[in-house]
Amino acid sequence: MLATGMFEAADVGVLARNFGIYAVGVGLAVAGALGLAGAVELLPALAAVLFVAGLALVLVVHEFLGGPV
């Protein structure tokens, strides 16, 4: 296989997938946190769901997919 820096070519797709899922999770968690803090206008129940869903996605990436890197 061709090496791409410190990652193998086959690992680039997995790395992109993990970063994509991680970015969505962090974005959801941030949106939820801002909603809970009142910085953006969201219903508190929706903000809480977004926050928990974001944390769950980050946890999935770390625990089951080997981390973002």
N, CA, C and O atoms as a GROMACS GRO file, in nm:
protein
  276
    1MET      N    1   0.082  -0.118   0.000
    1MET     CA    2   0.000   0.000   0.000
    1MET      C    3   0.087   0.125   0.000
    1MET      O    4   0.201   0.124   0.046
    2LEU      N    5   0.032   0.230  -0.051
    2LEU     CA    6   0.102   0.357  -0.050
    2LEU      C    7   0.086   0.423   0.086
    2LEU      O    8  -0.023   0.423   0.143
    3ALA      N    9   0.193   0.478   0.138
    3ALA     CA   10   0.186   0.547   0.266
    3ALA      C   11   0.149   0.693   0.242
    3ALA      O   12   0.200   0.757   0.149
    4THR      N   13   0.062   0.746   0.325
    4THR     CA   14   0.024   0.887   0.317
    4THR      C   15   0.064   0.953   0.448
    4THR      O   16  -0.020   0.975   0.536
    5GLY      N   17   0.189   0.984   0.462
    5GLY     CA   18   0.237   1.040   0.588
    5GLY      C   19   0.245   0.930   0.691
    5GLY      O   20   0.306   0.826   0.666
    6MET      N   21   0.184   0.951   0.806
    6MET     CA   22   0.188   0.849   0.910
    6MET      C   23   0.069   0.753   0.902
    6MET      O   24   0.060   0.660   0.982
    7PHE      N   25  -0.021   0.774   0.807
    7PHE     CA   26  -0.138   0.688   0.791
    7PHE      C   27  -0.125   0.608   0.663
    7PHE      O   28  -0.069   0.655   0.564
    8GLU      N   29  -0.176   0.487   0.666
    8GLU     CA   30  -0.182   0.407   0.545
    8GLU      C   31  -0.297   0.455   0.458
    8GLU      O   32  -0.390   0.520   0.508
    9ALA      N   33  -0.293   0.425   0.330
    9ALA     CA   34  -0.397   0.471   0.238
    9ALA      C   35  -0.535   0.418   0.278
    9ALA      O   36  -0.634   0.489   0.263
   10ALA      N   37  -0.542   0.297   0.328
   10ALA     CA   38  -0.670   0.239   0.366
   10ALA      C   39  -0.728   0.306   0.490
   10ALA      O   40  -0.849   0.303   0.512
   11ASP      N   41  -0.642   0.367   0.571
   11ASP     CA   42  -0.688   0.430   0.694
   11ASP      C   43  -0.746   0.569   0.672
   11ASP      O   44  -0.811   0.623   0.762
   12VAL      N   45  -0.725   0.628   0.557
   12VAL     CA   46  -0.773   0.764   0.533
   12VAL      C   47  -0.926   0.770   0.535
   12VAL      O   48  -0.983   0.864   0.589
   13GLY      N   49  -0.991   0.671   0.478
   13GLY     CA   50  -1.137   0.668   0.478
   13GLY      C   51  -1.193   0.652   0.619
   13GLY      O   52  -1.292   0.717   0.654
   14VAL      N   53  -1.130   0.567   0.698
   14VAL     CA   54  -1.173   0.547   0.837
   14VAL      C   55  -1.150   0.675   0.916
   14VAL      O   56  -1.234   0.714   0.997
   15LEU      N   57  -1.038   0.739   0.894
   15LEU     CA   58  -1.007   0.864   0.963
   15LEU      C   59  -1.109   0.973   0.927
   15LEU      O   60  -1.155   1.046   1.014
   16ALA      N   61  -1.143   0.984   0.800
   16ALA     CA   62  -1.241   1.083   0.757
   16ALA      C   63  -1.378   1.054   0.817
   16ALA      O   64  -1.449   1.145   0.860
   17ARG      N   65  -1.416   0.927   0.820
   17ARG     CA   66  -1.544   0.889   0.881
   17ARG      C   67  -1.547   0.926   1.029
   17ARG      O   68  -1.644   0.986   1.076
   18ASN      N   69  -1.442   0.891   1.102
   18ASN     CA   70  -1.438   0.920   1.245
   18ASN      C   71  -1.442   1.070   1.271
   18ASN      O   72  -1.514   1.116   1.360
   19PHE      N   73  -1.365   1.148   1.194
   19PHE     CA   74  -1.366   1.293   1.212
   19PHE      C   75  -1.503   1.352   1.177
   19PHE      O   76  -1.548   1.445   1.243
   20GLY      N   77  -1.567   1.298   1.075
   20GLY     CA   78  -1.699   1.347   1.038
   20GLY      C   79  -1.801   1.323   1.148
   20GLY      O   80  -1.876   1.414   1.185
   21ILE      N   81  -1.805   1.202   1.201
   21ILE     CA   82  -1.897   1.170   1.309
   21ILE      C   83  -1.865   1.253   1.433
   21ILE      O   84  -1.954   1.304   1.500
   22TYR      N   85  -1.736   1.266   1.462
   22TYR     CA   86  -1.691   1.344   1.578
   22TYR      C   87  -1.732   1.491   1.563
   22TYR      O   88  -1.779   1.552   1.659
   23ALA      N   89  -1.715   1.547   1.444
   23ALA     CA   90  -1.751   1.688   1.421
   23ALA      C   91  -1.900   1.710   1.438
   23ALA      O   92  -1.942   1.810   1.496
   24VAL      N   93  -1.982   1.618   1.388
   24VAL     CA   94  -2.127   1.630   1.405
   24VAL      C   95  -2.162   1.622   1.553
   24VAL      O   96  -2.246   1.698   1.601
   25GLY      N   97  -2.100   1.530   1.625
   25GLY     CA   98  -2.126   1.516   1.768
   25GLY      C   99  -2.089   1.640   1.846
   25GLY      O  100  -2.165   1.686   1.931
   26VAL      N  101  -1.972   1.695   1.818
   26VAL     CA  102  -1.930   1.817   1.887
   26VAL      C  103  -2.023   1.933   1.851
   26VAL      O  104  -2.058   2.012   1.938
   27GLY      N  105  -2.063   1.942   1.725
   27GLY     CA  106  -2.154   2.048   1.685
   27GLY      C  107  -2.288   2.039   1.755
   27GLY      O  108  -2.343   2.140   1.800
   28LEU      N  109  -2.342   1.918   1.766
   28LEU     CA  110  -2.469   1.899   1.837
   28LEU      C  111  -2.455   1.934   1.984
   28LEU      O  112  -2.542   1.999   2.042
   29ALA      N  113  -2.345   1.890   2.045
   29ALA     CA  114  -2.324   1.919   2.187
   29ALA      C  115  -2.309   2.069   2.212
   29ALA      O  116  -2.362   2.121   2.310
   30VAL      N  117  -2.238   2.138   2.124
   30VAL     CA  118  -2.221   2.283   2.139
   30VAL      C  119  -2.355   2.354   2.120
   30VAL      O  120  -2.388   2.445   2.197
   31ALA      N  121  -2.430   2.314   2.019
   31ALA     CA  122  -2.561   2.377   1.997
   31ALA      C  123  -2.653   2.354   2.116
   31ALA      O  124  -2.723   2.445   2.159
   32GLY      N  125  -2.651   2.233   2.170
   32GLY     CA  126  -2.732   2.204   2.287
   32GLY      C  127  -2.689   2.283   2.409
   32GLY      O  128  -2.773   2.333   2.483
   33ALA      N  129  -2.558   2.294   2.430
   33ALA     CA  130  -2.507   2.370   2.544
   33ALA      C  131  -2.544   2.517   2.533
   33ALA      O  132  -2.581   2.581   2.631
   34LEU      N  133  -2.532   2.571   2.412
   34LEU     CA  134  -2.570   2.712   2.393
   34LEU      C  135  -2.720   2.731   2.415
   34LEU      O  136  -2.762   2.834   2.469
   35GLY      N  137  -2.799   2.635   2.374
   35GLY     CA  138  -2.943   2.642   2.397
   35GLY      C  139  -2.977   2.634   2.545
   35GLY      O  140  -3.064   2.706   2.593
   36LEU      N  141  -2.908   2.545   2.617
   36LEU     CA  142  -2.933   2.534   2.761
   36LEU      C  143  -2.890   2.658   2.836
   36LEU      O  144  -2.951   2.695   2.936
   37ALA      N  145  -2.784   2.723   2.788
   37ALA     CA  146  -2.734   2.844   2.853
   37ALA      C  147  -2.817   2.967   2.817
   37ALA      O  148  -2.803   3.072   2.880
   38GLY      N  149  -2.902   2.954   2.717
   38GLY     CA  150  -2.985   3.067   2.677
   38GLY      C  151  -2.917   3.160   2.578
   38GLY      O  152  -2.969   3.268   2.549
   39ALA      N  153  -2.804   3.120   2.526
   39ALA     CA  154  -2.732   3.204   2.430
   39ALA      C  155  -2.798   3.200   2.292
   39ALA      O  156  -2.788   3.296   2.216
   40VAL      N  157  -2.865   3.091   2.260
   40VAL     CA  158  -2.943   3.080   2.137
   40VAL      C  159  -3.084   3.040   2.175
   40VAL      O  160  -3.106   2.980   2.281
   41GLU      N  161  -3.177   3.072   2.090
   41GLU     CA  162  -3.317   3.047   2.123
   41GLU      C  163  -3.357   2.906   2.081
   41GLU      O  164  -3.388   2.880   1.964
   42LEU      N  165  -3.356   2.815   2.177
   42LEU     CA  166  -3.400   2.678   2.158
   42LEU      C  167  -3.487   2.640   2.278
   42LEU      O  168  -3.467   2.689   2.388
   43LEU      N  169  -3.582   2.554   2.254
   43LEU     CA  170  -3.659   2.500   2.366
   43LEU      C  171  -3.564   2.421   2.456
   43LEU      O  172  -3.477   2.350   2.405
   44PRO      N  173  -3.578   2.433   2.586
   44PRO     CA  174  -3.486   2.361   2.675
   44PRO      C  175  -3.485   2.210   2.652
   44PRO      O  176  -3.379   2.146   2.661
   45ALA      N  177  -3.599   2.152   2.623
   45ALA     CA  178  -3.604   2.008   2.598
   45ALA      C  179  -3.526   1.971   2.471
   45ALA      O  180  -3.454   1.871   2.469
   46LEU      N  181  -3.540   2.052   2.367
   46LEU     CA  182  -3.467   2.027   2.243
   46LEU      C  183  -3.317   2.047   2.265
   46LEU      O  184  -3.236   1.969   2.214
   47ALA      N  185  -3.281   2.150   2.339
   47ALA     CA  186  -3.140   2.175   2.368
   47ALA      C  187  -3.079   2.059   2.446
   47ALA      O  188  -2.965   2.019   2.419
   48ALA      N  189  -3.153   2.006   2.541
   48ALA     CA  190  -3.103   1.893   2.619
   48ALA      C  191  -3.084   1.769   2.532
   48ALA      O  192  -2.985   1.697   2.546
   49VAL      N  193  -3.179   1.745   2.442
   49VAL     CA  194  -3.168   1.630   2.352
   49VAL      C  195  -3.047   1.646   2.260
   49VAL      O  196  -2.973   1.550   2.238
   50LEU      N  197  -3.026   1.765   2.206
   50LEU     CA  198  -2.911   1.790   2.120
   50LEU      C  199  -2.780   1.769   2.196
   50LEU      O  200  -2.686   1.708   2.145
   51PHE      N  201  -2.775   1.819   2.317
   51PHE     CA  202  -2.655   1.806   2.398
   51PHE      C  203  -2.622   1.660   2.427
   51PHE      O  204  -2.508   1.616   2.410
   52VAL      N  205  -2.723   1.584   2.470
   52VAL     CA  206  -2.701   1.442   2.501
   52VAL      C  207  -2.667   1.363   2.375
   52VAL      O  208  -2.581   1.275   2.379
   53ALA      N  209  -2.733   1.392   2.264
   53ALA     CA  210  -2.703   1.322   2.138
   53ALA      C  211  -2.561   1.350   2.092
   53ALA      O  212  -2.491   1.260   2.045
   54GLY      N  213  -2.517   1.475   2.106
   54GLY     CA  214  -2.380   1.510   2.070
   54GLY      C  215  -2.279   1.438   2.155
   54GLY      O  216  -2.180   1.385   2.104
   55LEU      N  217  -2.302   1.435   2.285
   55LEU     CA  218  -2.210   1.362   2.374
   55LEU      C  219  -2.210   1.214   2.342
   55LEU      O  220  -2.105   1.149   2.348
   56ALA      N  221  -2.325   1.159   2.308
   56ALA     CA  222  -2.334   1.016   2.273
   56ALA      C  223  -2.252   0.986   2.147
   56ALA      O  224  -2.183   0.884   2.142
   57LEU      N  225  -2.259   1.073   2.047
   57LEU     CA  226  -2.180   1.051   1.925
   57LEU      C  227  -2.030   1.058   1.953
   57LEU      O  228  -1.954   0.977   1.900
   58VAL      N  229  -1.989   1.153   2.034
   58VAL     CA  230  -1.847   1.163   2.070
   58VAL      C  231  -1.804   1.037   2.145
   58VAL      O  232  -1.696   0.984   2.121
   59LEU      N  233  -1.888   0.989   2.236
   59LEU     CA  234  -1.858   0.867   2.310
   59LEU      C  235  -1.847   0.747   2.217
   59LEU      O  236  -1.757   0.664   2.234
   60VAL      N  237  -1.936   0.737   2.120
   60VAL     CA  238  -1.931   0.626   2.023
   60VAL      C  239  -1.800   0.628   1.946
   60VAL      O  240  -1.737   0.524   1.927
   61VAL      N  241  -1.758   0.746   1.902
   61VAL     CA  242  -1.632   0.755   1.828
   61VAL      C  243  -1.515   0.711   1.916
   61VAL      O  244  -1.427   0.638   1.869
   62HIS      N  245  -1.513   0.754   2.041
   62HIS     CA  246  -1.402   0.719   2.128
   62HIS      C  247  -1.403   0.573   2.170
   62HIS      O  248  -1.298   0.508   2.172
   63GLU      N  249  -1.518   0.520   2.204
   63GLU     CA  250  -1.524   0.386   2.259
   63GLU      C  251  -1.530   0.275   2.154
   63GLU      O  252  -1.470   0.169   2.173
   64PHE      N  253  -1.602   0.297   2.045
   64PHE     CA  254  -1.626   0.188   1.951
   64PHE      C  255  -1.551   0.202   1.818
   64PHE      O  256  -1.531   0.103   1.748
   65LEU      N  257  -1.511   0.324   1.782
   65LEU     CA  258  -1.446   0.344   1.654
   65LEU      C  259  -1.297   0.378   1.668
   65LEU      O  260  -1.232   0.410   1.568
   66GLY      N  261  -1.244   0.370   1.787
   66GLY     CA  262  -1.101   0.389   1.806
   66GLY      C  263  -1.056   0.533   1.817
   66GLY      O  264  -0.938   0.560   1.798
   67GLY      N  265  -1.143   0.625   1.847
   67GLY     CA  266  -1.104   0.766   1.863
   67GLY      C  267  -1.107   0.839   1.733
   67GLY      O  268  -1.117   0.778   1.626
   68PRO      N  269  -1.099   0.972   1.740
   68PRO     CA  270  -1.106   1.051   1.618
   68PRO      C  271  -0.982   1.037   1.530
   68PRO      O  272  -0.991   1.060   1.409
   69VAL      N  273  -0.870   0.999   1.585
   69VAL     CA  274  -0.747   0.982   1.506
   69VAL      C  275  -0.706   0.838   1.504
   69VAL      O  276  -0.605   0.802   1.444
   0.00000   0.00000   0.00000
